Amino acid sequence: MKQWGLRVTAALCMMASVTTVAQAEPIESVTVSLSGSRQPLPAVLAKRMTAAVQTAADKLYVGTDTEALAAGQATYQKVTTDIIDRILYGYTVESLTITPGVNSQLDVRLRPYGQTIQAVAVTVDYGNLTPLAQEWVARDISFVEPRIEQILLGAPLDSLDWATAVTSQLVRNELEGALPEFIPQVEIIPGAKTKVKVYLIPQGAVVRHSSTEIASNTLPSTVFYATKRYYDEYLVGLEGVPVSFIARHESDLLGVIQQGLDNSKASQRFGISMKPSLQLGTDLLLKIQVDSSRYIVRGEAYLDMGTETDHNVGLKLFTGIKQGRGAIYLETNFFPDDYKWAFYPSYAYHFTKDTTLAYQYNLSDKYSRMWLRQDIGDRWHVRAQRDFDIKRNEFGLAYDLNNYLTLEYVVNEDDNWLRLIGYI
Protein backbone atom coordinates (compact mmCIF):
# COMPACT_ATOMS: atom_id res chain seq x y z
CA MET A 1 0.00 0.00 0.00
CA LYS A 2 1.37 3.40 -0.98
CA GLN A 3 1.93 6.46 1.16
CA TRP A 4 -1.10 8.67 1.30
CA GLY A 5 -0.39 10.94 4.27
CA LEU A 6 0.67 13.93 2.17
CA ARG A 7 -2.36 13.56 -0.06
CA VAL A 8 -4.68 13.44 2.94
CA THR A 9 -3.14 16.65 4.29
CA ALA A 10 -3.53 18.39 0.93
CA ALA A 11 -7.09 17.18 0.67
CA LEU A 12 -7.93 18.55 4.09
CA CYS A 13 -6.54 21.97 3.16
CA MET A 14 -8.50 21.95 -0.08
CA MET A 15 -11.74 21.01 1.62
CA ALA A 16 -11.28 23.69 4.24
CA SER A 17 -11.68 26.25 1.45
CA VAL A 18 -14.71 24.62 -0.16
CA THR A 19 -17.28 26.16 2.16
CA THR A 20 -17.67 28.82 4.78
CA VAL A 21 -20.69 27.19 6.32
CA ALA A 22 -21.01 27.97 10.00
CA GLN A 23 -19.77 25.36 12.40
CA ALA A 24 -22.27 22.63 13.29
CA GLU A 25 -21.69 19.33 15.04
CA PRO A 26 -18.26 17.78 14.34
CA ILE A 27 -17.94 14.20 13.11
CA GLU A 28 -16.93 11.88 15.95
CA SER A 29 -16.57 8.60 14.06
CA VAL A 30 -16.73 7.08 10.59
CA THR A 31 -17.86 3.53 9.88
CA VAL A 32 -16.30 2.10 6.72
CA SER A 33 -18.01 -0.63 4.70
CA LEU A 34 -16.31 -2.25 1.68
CA SER A 35 -17.97 -4.59 -0.82
CA GLY A 36 -17.16 -6.05 -4.21
CA SER A 37 -19.19 -4.90 -7.19
CA ARG A 38 -18.96 -8.14 -9.20
CA GLN A 39 -17.77 -10.72 -6.73
CA PRO A 40 -17.15 -10.81 -2.99
CA LEU A 41 -13.83 -9.47 -1.79
CA PRO A 42 -11.38 -12.10 -0.51
CA ALA A 43 -12.47 -12.48 3.12
CA VAL A 44 -9.12 -12.04 4.86
CA LEU A 45 -7.88 -9.30 2.54
CA ALA A 46 -11.20 -7.47 2.98
CA LYS A 47 -10.44 -7.05 6.69
CA ARG A 48 -7.03 -5.59 5.96
CA MET A 49 -8.45 -3.39 3.17
CA THR A 50 -11.19 -2.12 5.46
CA ALA A 51 -8.63 -1.35 8.18
CA ALA A 52 -6.48 0.63 5.70
CA VAL A 53 -9.46 2.65 4.41
CA GLN A 54 -10.69 3.16 7.97
CA THR A 55 -7.38 4.75 8.94
CA ALA A 56 -7.59 7.16 5.98
CA ALA A 57 -11.25 7.96 6.67
CA ASP A 58 -10.56 8.74 10.31
CA LYS A 59 -7.87 11.24 9.36
CA LEU A 60 -10.02 12.73 6.63
CA TYR A 61 -13.38 13.04 8.38
CA VAL A 62 -13.13 12.87 12.18
CA GLY A 63 -13.40 16.42 13.55
CA THR A 64 -14.84 17.79 10.30
CA ASP A 65 -18.03 19.87 10.54
CA THR A 66 -21.04 17.80 9.44
CA GLU A 67 -22.61 20.71 7.57
CA ALA A 68 -19.33 21.38 5.79
CA LEU A 69 -19.23 17.74 4.73
CA ALA A 70 -22.82 17.93 3.45
CA ALA A 71 -22.12 21.12 1.51
CA GLY A 72 -18.90 19.85 -0.07
CA GLN A 73 -19.84 16.20 -0.43
CA ALA A 74 -18.87 15.95 -4.11
CA THR A 75 -15.37 17.22 -3.37
CA TYR A 76 -15.01 14.85 -0.41
CA GLN A 77 -16.15 11.94 -2.57
CA LYS A 78 -13.60 12.77 -5.27
CA VAL A 79 -10.71 13.10 -2.80
CA THR A 80 -11.71 9.96 -0.89
CA THR A 81 -11.98 7.97 -4.12
CA ASP A 82 -8.54 9.15 -5.20
CA ILE A 83 -7.00 8.12 -1.87
CA ILE A 84 -8.64 4.68 -1.87
CA ASP A 85 -7.54 4.02 -5.47
CA ARG A 86 -3.97 4.62 -4.39
CA ILE A 87 -4.19 2.66 -1.14
CA LEU A 88 -5.84 -0.40 -2.68
CA TYR A 89 -3.74 -0.80 -5.80
CA GLY A 90 -5.38 -3.36 -8.11
CA TYR A 91 -8.89 -2.14 -7.24
CA THR A 92 -10.84 0.88 -8.44
CA VAL A 93 -13.71 2.57 -6.66
CA GLU A 94 -16.92 1.94 -8.60
CA SER A 95 -19.15 3.84 -6.23
CA LEU A 96 -18.73 5.70 -2.96
CA THR A 97 -21.44 7.04 -0.68
CA ILE A 98 -20.91 9.34 2.29
CA THR A 99 -23.68 9.64 4.85
CA PRO A 100 -22.86 12.71 7.00
CA GLY A 101 -23.56 12.76 10.70
CA VAL A 102 -21.88 12.70 14.09
CA ASN A 103 -21.38 9.02 13.34
CA SER A 104 -20.85 9.09 9.58
CA GLN A 105 -21.07 6.15 7.21
CA LEU A 106 -18.73 5.52 4.27
CA ASP A 107 -19.93 2.81 1.83
CA VAL A 108 -17.49 1.82 -0.90
CA ARG A 109 -17.99 -0.62 -3.76
CA LEU A 110 -14.75 -1.85 -5.31
CA ARG A 111 -14.07 -3.45 -8.66
CA PRO A 112 -10.83 -5.26 -9.46
CA TYR A 113 -9.15 -4.23 -12.67
CA GLY A 114 -6.97 -6.42 -14.79
CA GLN A 115 -6.70 -10.20 -14.36
CA THR A 116 -7.79 -11.82 -11.09
CA ILE A 117 -6.50 -14.94 -9.35
CA GLN A 118 -8.68 -17.86 -10.44
CA ALA A 119 -6.90 -20.70 -8.61
CA VAL A 120 -4.22 -21.17 -5.98
CA ALA A 121 -1.79 -24.10 -5.87
CA VAL A 122 -0.07 -24.52 -2.50
CA THR A 123 2.99 -26.72 -2.00
CA VAL A 124 4.92 -27.26 1.22
CA ASP A 125 8.67 -27.81 1.11
CA TYR A 126 9.61 -29.99 4.11
CA GLY A 127 13.34 -29.85 3.39
CA ASN A 128 15.16 -33.02 4.44
CA LEU A 129 12.35 -34.42 6.58
CA THR A 130 11.56 -38.09 6.00
CA PRO A 131 8.11 -39.18 4.78
CA LEU A 132 7.08 -40.17 8.32
CA ALA A 133 8.16 -36.80 9.71
CA GLN A 134 6.35 -35.02 6.86
CA GLU A 135 3.19 -36.93 7.73
CA TRP A 136 3.30 -35.73 11.34
CA VAL A 137 4.11 -32.14 10.39
CA ALA A 138 1.40 -32.09 7.70
CA ARG A 139 -1.22 -32.84 10.35
CA ASP A 140 -0.39 -29.59 12.11
CA ILE A 141 -0.56 -27.45 8.97
CA SER A 142 -3.53 -28.99 7.18
CA PHE A 143 -5.27 -25.60 7.44
CA VAL A 144 -2.62 -23.78 5.38
CA GLU A 145 -3.93 -24.43 1.85
CA PRO A 146 -7.58 -23.44 2.48
CA ARG A 147 -6.38 -20.42 4.45
CA ILE A 148 -4.21 -19.16 1.59
CA GLU A 149 -7.03 -19.78 -0.90
CA GLN A 150 -9.34 -17.75 1.33
CA ILE A 151 -6.86 -14.86 1.20
CA LEU A 152 -5.98 -14.83 -2.49
CA LEU A 153 -8.82 -16.25 -4.59
CA GLY A 154 -10.50 -13.46 -6.53
CA ALA A 155 -7.82 -10.86 -5.77
CA PRO A 156 -6.47 -8.89 -8.77
CA LEU A 157 -2.96 -9.77 -9.84
CA ASP A 158 -1.99 -6.11 -9.64
CA SER A 159 -2.84 -6.17 -5.92
CA LEU A 160 -0.14 -8.74 -5.18
CA ASP A 161 2.38 -5.94 -4.65
CA TRP A 162 0.80 -5.34 -1.28
CA ALA A 163 -1.31 -8.51 -0.85
CA THR A 164 1.82 -10.70 -0.92
CA ALA A 165 3.17 -9.01 2.19
CA VAL A 166 -0.19 -9.36 3.93
CA THR A 167 -0.51 -13.02 2.90
CA SER A 168 3.04 -13.92 3.91
CA GLN A 169 2.69 -12.28 7.31
CA LEU A 170 -0.67 -13.94 8.01
CA VAL A 171 0.63 -17.39 7.03
CA ARG A 172 3.80 -16.92 9.10
CA ASN A 173 1.80 -15.82 12.14
CA GLU A 174 -0.54 -18.78 11.95
CA LEU A 175 2.20 -21.32 11.23
CA GLU A 176 4.28 -20.03 14.12
CA GLY A 177 1.29 -20.67 16.37
CA ALA A 178 0.50 -24.12 14.98
CA LEU A 179 4.08 -25.19 14.30
CA PRO A 180 6.42 -23.26 16.63
CA GLU A 181 9.29 -25.72 16.05
CA PHE A 182 9.77 -24.52 12.46
CA ILE A 183 10.51 -21.17 10.83
CA PRO A 184 8.08 -20.66 7.90
CA GLN A 185 8.96 -18.79 4.71
CA VAL A 186 6.38 -18.00 2.03
CA GLU A 187 6.98 -17.45 -1.69
CA ILE A 188 4.15 -16.34 -4.00
CA ILE A 189 4.45 -16.73 -7.78
CA PRO A 190 1.63 -14.64 -9.33
CA GLY A 191 -0.54 -15.76 -12.20
CA ALA A 192 -4.14 -16.65 -13.03
CA LYS A 193 -3.21 -19.84 -11.19
CA THR A 194 -1.04 -18.41 -8.45
CA LYS A 195 1.56 -20.71 -6.94
CA VAL A 196 2.37 -20.46 -3.26
CA LYS A 197 5.37 -22.27 -1.79
CA VAL A 198 5.73 -22.64 1.96
CA TYR A 199 9.20 -23.55 3.22
CA LEU A 200 9.58 -25.07 6.70
CA ILE A 201 12.97 -24.67 8.37
CA PRO A 202 13.52 -26.69 11.60
CA GLN A 203 14.81 -24.69 14.54
CA GLY A 204 16.39 -25.81 17.78
CA ALA A 205 17.82 -29.25 18.57
CA VAL A 206 16.78 -32.00 16.16
CA VAL A 207 16.84 -35.80 16.44
CA ARG A 208 20.22 -37.05 15.16
CA HIS A 209 19.98 -40.72 16.12
CA SER A 210 17.24 -43.07 17.25
CA SER A 211 17.09 -46.57 18.72
CA THR A 212 14.83 -49.06 20.49
CA GLU A 213 15.36 -51.01 23.71
CA ILE A 214 13.19 -53.94 24.76
CA ALA A 215 13.25 -55.10 28.39
CA SER A 216 11.36 -57.87 30.15
CA ASN A 217 11.22 -59.29 33.66
CA THR A 218 9.48 -62.45 32.56
CA LEU A 219 10.46 -63.23 28.97
CA PRO A 220 13.70 -63.35 26.94
CA SER A 221 14.29 -60.00 25.26
CA THR A 222 15.92 -61.78 22.31
CA VAL A 223 12.54 -63.25 21.37
CA PHE A 224 11.43 -59.73 20.43
CA TYR A 225 14.36 -58.96 18.16
CA ALA A 226 12.03 -58.58 15.15
CA THR A 227 9.97 -56.05 17.09
CA LYS A 228 13.11 -54.11 17.96
CA ARG A 229 14.23 -54.02 14.32
CA TYR A 230 10.79 -52.85 13.18
CA TYR A 231 10.73 -49.90 15.56
CA ASP A 232 14.38 -49.08 14.91
CA GLU A 233 13.40 -48.56 11.26
CA TYR A 234 10.22 -46.70 12.26
CA LEU A 235 12.11 -44.19 14.42
CA VAL A 236 14.60 -43.44 11.64
CA GLY A 237 11.66 -41.65 10.03
CA LEU A 238 11.73 -39.07 12.84
CA GLU A 239 15.39 -38.16 12.47
CA GLY A 240 15.82 -34.50 11.52
CA VAL A 241 12.66 -33.48 13.40
CA PRO A 242 13.00 -30.89 16.20
CA VAL A 243 13.03 -32.53 19.63
CA SER A 244 10.46 -30.00 20.85
CA PHE A 245 8.06 -31.10 18.07
CA ILE A 246 8.27 -34.73 19.21
CA ALA A 247 7.83 -33.63 22.84
CA ARG A 248 4.63 -31.81 21.87
CA HIS A 249 3.35 -34.90 20.05
CA GLU A 250 4.73 -37.48 22.50
CA SER A 251 1.32 -38.79 23.60
CA ASP A 252 0.13 -39.06 19.97
CA LEU A 253 3.29 -40.90 18.91
CA LEU A 254 3.11 -43.30 21.86
CA GLY A 255 -0.56 -43.90 21.08
CA VAL A 256 0.30 -44.99 17.52
CA ILE A 257 3.10 -47.25 18.78
CA GLN A 258 0.89 -48.72 21.53
CA GLN A 259 -1.83 -49.53 19.00
CA GLY A 260 0.68 -51.37 16.85
CA LEU A 261 1.98 -53.34 19.84
CA ASP A 262 -1.53 -54.23 21.01
CA ASN A 263 -2.37 -55.58 17.56
CA SER A 264 0.72 -57.81 17.43
CA LYS A 265 0.32 -61.58 17.48
CA ALA A 266 2.30 -61.91 20.70
CA SER A 267 -0.02 -59.54 22.51
CA GLN A 268 -3.26 -61.03 21.22
CA ARG A 269 -2.41 -64.74 21.42
CA PHE A 270 -0.18 -65.06 24.46
CA GLY A 271 -1.39 -62.32 26.79
CA ILE A 272 1.86 -60.36 26.54
CA SER A 273 1.70 -56.70 27.53
CA MET A 274 4.00 -54.20 25.82
CA LYS A 275 4.29 -50.68 27.22
CA PRO A 276 6.25 -48.07 25.23
CA SER A 277 7.90 -44.92 26.58
CA LEU A 278 10.12 -42.28 24.98
CA GLN A 279 13.39 -40.84 26.18
CA LEU A 280 13.53 -37.51 24.36
CA GLY A 281 16.70 -35.84 23.11
CA THR A 282 18.92 -35.62 20.07
CA ASP A 283 19.41 -39.36 20.68
CA LEU A 284 15.79 -40.51 20.66
CA LEU A 285 15.22 -43.74 22.58
CA LEU A 286 12.08 -45.86 22.50
CA LYS A 287 11.80 -48.20 25.49
CA ILE A 288 9.35 -51.09 25.32
CA GLN A 289 8.67 -52.98 28.54
CA VAL A 290 7.47 -56.48 27.68
CA ASP A 291 5.88 -58.79 30.25
CA SER A 292 3.60 -61.77 30.28
CA SER A 293 0.59 -61.81 32.57
CA ARG A 294 0.75 -65.63 32.68
CA TYR A 295 4.18 -67.10 32.11
CA ILE A 296 7.81 -66.69 33.13
CA VAL A 297 10.42 -67.84 30.60
CA ARG A 298 13.77 -66.10 30.72
CA GLY A 299 17.45 -66.89 30.94
CA GLU A 300 20.70 -65.32 32.08
CA ALA A 301 24.39 -66.10 32.25
CA TYR A 302 26.93 -64.83 34.76
CA LEU A 303 30.69 -64.54 35.10
CA ASP A 304 32.36 -63.96 38.49
CA MET A 305 35.60 -61.97 38.27
CA GLY A 306 38.23 -61.59 41.01
CA THR A 307 37.37 -64.71 43.00
CA GLU A 308 38.44 -68.34 43.09
CA THR A 309 35.09 -69.69 44.27
CA ASP A 310 33.49 -72.71 42.63
CA HIS A 311 31.08 -72.18 39.79
CA ASN A 312 32.26 -68.73 38.78
CA VAL A 313 30.56 -69.25 35.41
CA GLY A 314 26.91 -70.26 35.25
CA LEU A 315 23.76 -70.34 33.17
CA LYS A 316 20.28 -69.91 34.64
CA LEU A 317 16.85 -70.63 33.22
CA PHE A 318 13.65 -69.41 34.92
CA THR A 319 10.33 -71.05 33.99
CA GLY A 320 7.02 -70.66 35.79
CA ILE A 321 3.64 -68.99 36.04
CA LYS A 322 2.47 -65.74 37.59
CA GLN A 323 -0.29 -65.53 40.19
CA GLY A 324 -1.25 -61.94 40.91
CA ARG A 325 1.70 -60.34 42.70
CA GLY A 326 3.28 -63.73 43.23
CA ALA A 327 5.05 -66.17 40.92
CA ILE A 328 5.79 -69.90 41.15
CA TYR A 329 8.81 -70.87 39.10
CA LEU A 330 11.74 -73.24 38.74
CA GLU A 331 15.26 -71.85 38.62
CA THR A 332 17.57 -74.25 36.77
CA ASN A 333 21.33 -73.68 37.09
CA PHE A 334 23.98 -75.20 34.87
CA PHE A 335 27.72 -74.87 35.65
CA PRO A 336 29.80 -75.55 32.53
CA ASP A 337 33.12 -75.79 34.43
CA ASP A 338 32.14 -79.14 36.00
CA TYR A 339 28.88 -79.92 34.12
CA LYS A 340 26.77 -79.85 37.28
CA TRP A 341 23.15 -78.85 37.64
CA ALA A 342 21.15 -77.26 40.46
CA PHE A 343 17.37 -76.92 40.69
CA TYR A 344 15.52 -74.39 42.86
CA PRO A 345 11.71 -74.64 43.12
CA SER A 346 10.83 -71.05 44.03
CA TYR A 347 8.13 -68.62 45.04
CA ALA A 348 8.53 -64.83 44.67
CA TYR A 349 6.21 -62.10 45.88
CA HIS A 350 6.30 -58.51 44.62
CA PHE A 351 5.29 -56.18 47.45
CA THR A 352 5.70 -53.27 45.02
CA LYS A 353 7.18 -53.00 41.54
CA ASP A 354 10.51 -52.20 43.24
CA THR A 355 10.51 -54.67 46.16
CA THR A 356 10.60 -58.48 45.78
CA LEU A 357 10.94 -61.24 48.39
CA ALA A 358 11.58 -64.86 47.31
CA TYR A 359 11.92 -68.31 48.87
CA GLN A 360 13.87 -71.11 47.12
CA TYR A 361 14.82 -74.68 47.91
CA ASN A 362 17.93 -76.34 46.47
CA LEU A 363 16.88 -79.86 45.51
CA SER A 364 20.46 -81.02 44.89
CA ASP A 365 22.11 -79.85 48.13
CA LYS A 366 18.98 -79.82 50.31
CA TYR A 367 18.99 -76.30 51.74
CA SER A 368 16.60 -73.37 51.83
CA ARG A 369 17.33 -69.87 50.54
CA MET A 370 15.57 -66.54 50.92
CA TRP A 371 16.47 -63.29 49.22
CA LEU A 372 15.19 -59.72 49.09
CA ARG A 373 15.74 -57.37 46.15
CA GLN A 374 15.14 -53.61 46.24
CA ASP A 375 15.30 -51.52 43.09
CA ILE A 376 16.66 -48.00 43.44
CA GLY A 377 15.70 -45.85 40.48
CA ASP A 378 15.83 -47.19 36.94
CA ARG A 379 19.25 -48.89 37.02
CA TRP A 380 20.45 -49.54 40.59
CA HIS A 381 19.31 -52.34 42.87
CA VAL A 382 20.51 -54.08 46.05
CA ARG A 383 20.16 -57.74 47.05
CA ALA A 384 20.34 -59.52 50.39
CA GLN A 385 20.44 -63.35 50.44
CA ARG A 386 20.43 -65.95 53.23
CA ASP A 387 21.14 -69.69 52.73
CA PHE A 388 19.73 -71.13 55.96
CA ASP A 389 20.99 -74.70 56.30
CA ILE A 390 24.54 -73.88 55.22
CA LYS A 391 24.41 -70.58 57.14
CA ARG A 392 25.73 -68.33 54.41
CA ASN A 393 24.92 -64.67 53.79
CA GLU A 394 25.47 -62.78 50.54
CA PHE A 395 24.90 -59.15 49.56
CA GLY A 396 25.00 -57.46 46.18
CA LEU A 397 24.92 -53.95 44.78
CA ALA A 398 24.13 -53.95 41.05
CA TYR A 399 23.99 -51.47 38.20
CA ASP A 400 22.24 -52.18 34.89
CA LEU A 401 24.65 -51.17 32.13
CA ASN A 402 21.82 -51.62 29.63
CA ASN A 403 18.88 -53.97 29.13
CA TYR A 404 21.21 -56.89 28.44
CA LEU A 405 24.09 -56.49 30.91
CA THR A 406 24.32 -55.89 34.66
CA LEU A 407 27.43 -55.40 36.78
CA GLU A 408 27.09 -56.50 40.42
CA TYR A 409 29.46 -56.10 43.36
CA VAL A 410 29.02 -59.20 45.57
CA VAL A 411 30.09 -59.59 49.20
CA ASN A 412 29.89 -62.61 51.57
CA GLU A 413 31.62 -63.57 54.81
CA ASP A 414 34.75 -64.81 53.02
CA ASP A 415 35.22 -62.81 49.84
CA ASN A 416 34.06 -60.03 47.54
CA TRP A 417 34.10 -59.85 43.74
CA LEU A 418 32.46 -58.46 40.60
CA ARG A 419 29.81 -60.40 38.75
CA LEU A 420 28.85 -59.68 35.15
CA ILE A 421 25.33 -60.82 34.32
CA GLY A 422 23.99 -61.13 30.78
CA TYR A 423 20.31 -61.56 29.99
CA ILE A 424 19.26 -63.90 27.23
N, C-alpha and C positions, 0 to 999 in steps of 0.2 A: 504494500500500500504506500502511495506517495505522500510526501509532505504536503499538508494543506493549511498549516498554521498561518502562513503569510497571507494566503488567499482569504481565509476567514477574517483576518484583521482588516484587509482591504474592503471586504464585503460589508463589514460592520460600519466602517467609515462612510461608505457609499450610501448605505441605508439610513444613516443618521441624517443625511441631507435630503432624503426623499420627501419627508413630510415635516411639517411644523405643528402637527396635531398636538393639542394639550395633553399632558401626562394623564394617563388613566391607570388602571391596575397593571403592574408588571407581571410578566410571565414567570411562574415559579418552577414549572417543570414541563418537559416535552416527552410524550410517549411516541416512540418510533415503531412503526409496523412495516415490515418488508414482505413482499410477495412476488412470485414469478408470474409473468404475464401469459406465458405459454405452457410452462411446466413448473412444478414445485421447485423451489430452491433446494439444493443439497442441504439436508437437515443440519449437519454439524457446521458447515460453512455459513449457513443462514444465521446461526447464533453469533459467530464472529463478525459477520457483515453487519448485523444489527447493532452489535456493540460498537463497531467503528463509526457507523452513522450516528448512533446515539451520542457519542463523544462530540462529534462535529455539531450536532443539533443543540446540545447543551451550551456550547460556546457561542453559537449563533443566536439562539433565541432566549435563553434564560436571562431575565432582567430587562428584556425588551418590553416596551409599552404595548399593551394589547391593541390599543386603537391605532398605534403606528403600524403594527403588523397588518391590521385589517386594511389600512389605507394603502400600504405599499406591498400588498400580497404578491402581485405579479413580479415585482423586483425580487422579493424574497424567494419566490419559487425558482426564478432563473438562477440566482446565486446558489441556492441549495442544490439544484440539479447539477450545476457545473461542479460543485465540490464533490457530490456523490459519484459523478462520472469519473472523477480523478481518483477517488479513494478506491472504488470497486472497479478496477481495471478489468476489462473483459465483459462488463455489463454496461448497459445504457439505461437511463431512466426513461420509461415509456410514459408514465404519468406520476404526478406528485400532487398531493392535496394537503393543504395546511388548514387546520381548524383552530383559529385563535381562541385564546382563553387563558385564565390563570394556569390551568393545566391543559396545555395545547396538545394537539394530536397531529402527527406527521405520518401520512400514509404514502408509501412509495411502491410502485410496481416496476419491477426490473425485467429487462429482456436481455438475454445473452446475445452477443454478436459474434460472428465467426463460427467456427466449428466447435461442437461440444463433445465432451467425453461420453462415448456410447457404451463402453465396456472397460472393466478394470481387471487385469491379470496380476495376481499377487503371488510372488514366490519368496520362500524363506531360505536363506543360505545359512546352513548350520555349521559351516566350516568343517573341521575334522571330526565332528561327532559321529559315532557309529550309528547304524540304523536303530539299535535299541535305545540309545540315548536320544536320538531324534524323535522317537515315538513318545518318550516321556515328556520332552520339551514341548512337542506339538500339542499335547493335551492342555498345557498352560496357555497357549497362544492361539487356540482355535477361534477366538473372537476376532483376530486381526483382519482376516480377509473381508468379512462382512462389514467391519468397522471402516475400513478404507473405502470400500464401495459406497458406504453411506456418505462419506465425506466428498468423494470425487464425482460420482455418477451424475451426469447432467451439467457439470460445471464447464464453462467455456475454456477452450485451450489457452486463450490469451490470459485467463485469470491465474494460470499456474505460476506466474511470476511471484505472486503473493500467496496463492493457495498451497504451493509446495511447502513453504515454510510453516504454514499453519498445520498442514497434514503431518509433516515430519515431527513437529513438536508434540502434536496430540498422540501420535503413535508411540513416540519415545516415552511420553508420560505414562501411558497406559501399560506399555510393556515393562517399564521399570517397576510398576506396581505389581504386575502379574508375574514377572520374571526378573526379580532383583539380582539374580546371580549372573546375569548377562548384560552387556552394554549393547543396546540396539542402535543401528544406523539404517537410515531410510534413503533409498534412491528412487526418484520418479522419472520415468522416461515418457514424455508426453506423446499423445497421438489419439486418434479416434478410439483406439483400444490402448489405453494407457497402461504401461507396465510399471509395477511397483516392486522393488526388491528390498527385502528386509534382511539385514545382516546381523547375526547374533555373535557377539564376541564374549567368550567366558571371562569372568574376572574372579580374582581370588585364587585360593589353592584348589587344584583340580586332582582327581584321582589319577595316579601314575601307575599303580599296580594293584591287582586284586587277587584274592585267593579264597579257598574254602577249607574249613576244618570241620571234621565230623568226630564227635566224641560220644562214648556210650559207657554207662556203668553196668550194662547187662548183656551187651552183644559185641562181637568183634567189629571194630571200626573198619577193618579191611573188607568186610562183606559189602560195605557201602561205597566201595571205590568208584563204581560207575556213577553213583549219585554225586560224589565229589567232583568227578571229571565234568559232569553235565553242568554243575553250577560254577565251576571254574570258567568254563567257556561262556556261560551266561553273563558272569560279572565282567568279562572282558569288554562286553558291550557298553559298560558304564565308564570305561576309562576315558579320560579327557573331560568328564563332566565336573563342574564345581562341587566341592565337598558340601558346601552349604545348600546346594540344590538337592542333593541326596538326603541331607539331614531334614530338609523340609518335606520330602516325600518318603521318609523312612517307613512310616506306617503303611503307606500304599505299597511300597516295594516288598515289605515283609508279608503283606497280605497276599500278593501275587505268588511269592515263593511258598508260603504256607499252603495255599490252595494246590499248588503243584505237588507238594509233599503229601498232602492228605489224599490226593488222587492216585498216588503210587501204589503198585501192587503190594509192596511190603506193608504199607499202612493199612490197606483194606483187607488183606487176607490173613495177616499174622498179628494184628493188633499192636503194631509198632507205632509209637508216637514219635514225631520228629518236630522239634521246636527250633525255628531259626532266630538268630539275632545278628545285628550288624555292629561291627566295630569300625566307626567312621574315621576317616583320615585320608591322607594321600595314598596310604597303603590300605585299601578297603578289604576288610576281612568279614566273611560270612561264616558264622559258627552255627552248626546244626547239632543239637543235642538229640541223640537217638536212644530210645529206651523201649523195652518191651513191657507191657502190662502183665504178661503171663510168664515169660520164660527168662532164664539166665543161661547164656552160653557165651563165654568169653575166655580168653587165654592170655597168659603173660609169661615172660621169661626174665630171669634175673641173673646178675653177675656181681658177686661180692669181691671187692678190691681192697687190699691192705689187710687181709686176714688169712690165717692158715686153717680155719675151721673146715670141717667136713661139709661137703655139698655146697661149695661156693658157686656152683652153677646149677640152675634148676629151671624146669618148665612146669607151669601150673595150668590146669584146666578147671573152670568152674561151670557146673551144669546144675540147673535146678528150676524151681518155680517160685513165683512171687505170691504172697498172700497178704494183701493190704500193705501195711508198713513192714511186714516181716518177709523173710525169704528162707526157704528150705533148699539147701544145695549140697552138692558133693564137690569138695576140693581134691583134685587128683594131682599129686606131685610126682614128677619123674626127674631123677638125678643122673645125667648122662656120664658122670665121672665113674660111677660104679654100677650103673644100670639098675638102681633100686627104685622102688615105688613107695609112695605113702598116700593113704586115703583118709580124708577128714570129713565124715558126715557133719554138717554144720547147720546152725540156725542164726540168722542175723536179724536185728531189729533196728529200724531207723527211727530214732526219737524225733529228729528233725532231718532236713535234707543235708545238714552238716555234721550230725552226730550219729554214729553207728556203734552198737554193741553186739558182739557175736560170741557164740559158744561153739567149740569144735571138739571132736574126739578123734584121736589118732588110732585107727584100727590096727596098724602094724605094731606100734610100740606101746599101746594100751595106756595112753594118758590123756587127760583133759586139758583144754586150752580155752582161755577167754581173752578177748582183746577189745579195746575201745579206740575208735578213730574219730578225731575231731578236725574238720576242715576249717582252715583260717583263710578267708578270702577265696579268690579264684584258683590259686596255685599252691598255697602252702597247706600242709596238714601234719598233725602229730599222731603218734600211735603208741599205745601202751599195751603190752602183752604179758600174760602170766600162764606158764605151763605148770599145772598144779602138782601132778604126781612126781615130776622130776625137779620141781622147785626151781624153776628158772624164770627170770624176768628179762624182758627186752623192751627197749624204747627206741622210737625212730622219729626223726624230723625230716620231712620230705618236701621237695619242691618239684612241681611239674614243669619240665623244660618245654614240653609241648603236649599235644594230645597223645603222643606215642611213646614218650620217654619221661621217666621220673628218676630223680637222683635223691637217695635217702641216706641220711647219716644215722647209723645204727649203733646202739650202746647196750651191752649186757654186763653182768658182774665181772666177766673175765676179759673183755676185749671191746674194741670199737672199730668201725670200718665204714666204707662207702659202698652202697649197693645201687647198681644201675638196673632199673626195671623197664622193660619194653613191653608194650601192649600189642597183642596180636589181633 
